[in-house]
Amino acid sequence: MITPLQTALTARGYTELTPVQQAVTDPDLMGADLLVSAQTGSGKTVGFGLAQGSTLLGDEPLFQVADAHLALVIAPTRELALQVRRAFDWLFPDAGTVTASAVRGMDARTERRAIETGAHVIVATPGRLRDHIARGVVHLSDLRAVVPAEAGELRGTAIPGKGAD
């Protein structure tokens, strides 16, 4: 496991990973697309971050200045999006990640500044994500990882140029 992530887990009191976290960090699955289904409280959110660690960082110990968005987490609700952002914020700080959220009910101008200043990871709800894509704030071309959190709840959401599911 990447040292900054291990440090963050230790600081949070993790002595061992949950079964879902162990599964998504299996070295044989590195770089693979994963479909994860587990109960609430199983550690999926932290698992998202752990699974993306090597994909986002590559061989680097720290993130470089964000000149492109590297990961996108799409959550069906503002509450879940903010929960995921909090998890990424405590999991990746020693790696130098910059995380931004894009959710309804928050000031879109503040989000825009945060995203444009340089965000490695964007955690968004579908509607606000669509707004930021349409305005040219969020760019999808350099993404290394996309996580549709609670994907079953995201049905019927269209992203410009991608069509509806």
C-alpha positions in Angstrom: 0.0 0.0 0.0 1.1 3.5 -0.7 2.9 5.0 2.3 0.7 8.2 2.6 -2.4 6.1 2.6 -1.1 3.7 5.1 -0.1 6.7 7.3 -3.6 8.1 7.1 -5.2 4.8 7.9 -3.0 4.4 10.9 -3.7 7.9 12.1 -7.5 7.0 12.0 -7.0 3.9 14.1 -7.2 1.3 11.3 -5.4 -1.9 12.4 -6.7 -3.9 9.5 -8.8 -3.3 6.4 -12.4 -4.4 6.1 -13.2 -7.3 3.8 -14.4 -5.0 1.0 -11.2 -2.8 1.4 -9.0 -5.9 1.2 -10.8 -7.0 -1.9 -10.5 -3.7 -3.8 -6.8 -3.4 -2.9 -5.9 -6.9 -4.2 -2.7 -6.4 -6.3 -4.2 -8.7 -9.0 -7.0 -6.2 -9.5 -4.7 -3.2 -10.0 -6.0 -1.1 -12.9 -9.1 -3.3 -13.4 -12.6 -1.9 -13.5 -14.4 -3.0 -10.3 -18.1 -3.4 -9.4 -18.4 -3.3 -5.6 -21.5 -4.1 -3.8 -21.5 -4.2 0.0 -23.7 -3.2 2.9 -23.6 0.3 4.5 -20.8 0.6 7.0 -18.6 -2.0 5.2 -15.9 0.6 4.3 -16.8 1.1 0.6 -16.1 4.8 0.7 -12.5 4.4 2.0 -12.2 1.4 -0.3 -12.9 3.8 -3.3 -9.9 5.9 -2.2 -7.6 2.9 -1.5 -8.4 1.4 -4.9 -7.6 4.6 -6.7 -4.4 5.4 -4.8 -1.9 3.8 -7.2 -4.0 4.7 -10.3 -3.9 8.4 -9.3 -0.4 8.6 -7.9 1.3 6.2 -10.3 4.9 5.8 -9.1 5.0 9.2 -7.4 4.8 9.4 -3.6 3.0 12.8 -3.8 0.5 14.4 -6.2 2.0 17.1 -8.3 0.2 20.4 -8.9 -3.2 19.6 -10.4 -3.2 20.7 -14.0 -5.9 18.1 -14.8 -8.7 16.4 -12.9 -7.6 12.8 -12.2 -10.6 11.3 -10.5 -14.3 11.8 -10.4 -16.7 10.4 -7.9 -20.4 10.8 -8.8 -22.8 10.5 -5.9 -26.6 10.6 -6.1 -27.1 12.9 -3.1 -25.4 15.9 -1.7 -25.0 14.1 1.7 -23.2 11.1 0.2 -21.0 13.4 -2.0 -19.9 15.4 1.1 -19.3 12.1 3.0 -17.1 10.8 0.2 -15.2 14.1 0.1 -14.6 14.0 3.8 -13.2 10.5 3.5 -10.9 11.5 0.6 -9.8 14.6 2.5 -8.5 12.5 5.5 -7.2 9.6 3.4 -5.0 11.6 0.9 -3.7 14.7 2.8 -0.1 13.4 3.2 -0.1 12.7 -0.6 -0.9 16.3 -1.3 -4.2 15.8 -3.0 -6.6 18.6 -3.6 -10.3 17.5 -3.5 -13.2 19.7 -4.6 -16.9 19.1 -4.3 -19.7 20.1 -6.8 -23.1 19.7 -5.2 -26.4 21.5 -5.3 -27.0 23.8 -2.4 -23.4 25.1 -2.3 -22.1 28.2 -4.0 -21.3 27.3 -7.6 -18.8 30.2 -7.9 -16.8 28.9 -4.9 -16.9 25.4 -6.3 -15.7 26.8 -9.7 -12.7 28.6 -8.1 -11.8 25.4 -6.1 -12.0 23.2 -9.2 -10.1 25.7 -11.5 -7.4 26.3 -8.9 -6.5 22.7 -9.3 -8.4 19.7 -8.1 -7.1 16.2 -8.4 -10.3 14.7 -7.3 -13.8 16.0 -7.8 -16.8 14.6 -5.9 -20.1 15.7 -7.4 -23.8 15.1 -7.7 -25.0 14.5 -11.3 -26.8 17.8 -11.8 -24.1 20.1 -10.5 -21.5 18.0 -12.4 -23.5 18.5 -15.6 -23.6 22.3 -14.9 -19.8 22.5 -14.4 -19.1 20.4 -17.5 -21.4 22.6 -19.7 -19.6 25.7 -18.4 -16.2 24.3 -19.2 -15.1 24.1 -15.5 -14.8 20.3 -15.3 -12.8 18.5 -18.0 -13.2 14.7 -18.3 -10.4 14.0 -20.8 -7.6 13.3 -18.4 -9.5 11.3 -15.8 -7.8 8.1 -14.6 -10.6 6.9 -12.4 -14.4 7.4 -12.2 -16.5 6.1 -9.3 -20.3 6.1 -9.6 -21.1 5.8 -5.9 -24.5 4.1 -5.4 -24.7 3.6 -9.2 -28.2 2.2 -9.0 -29.4 5.6 -7.8 -27.9 7.5 -10.7 -30.2 6.2 -13.4 -31.7 8.7 -15.8 -28.9 11.3 -15.4 -27.5 12.6 -18.6 -24.0 14.1 -19.0 -23.6 16.3 -22.0 -22.1 14.3 -24.9 -22.5 11.0 -23.0 -26.3 10.4 -23.4 -28.6 9.2 -20.7 -28.4 5.8 -19.1 
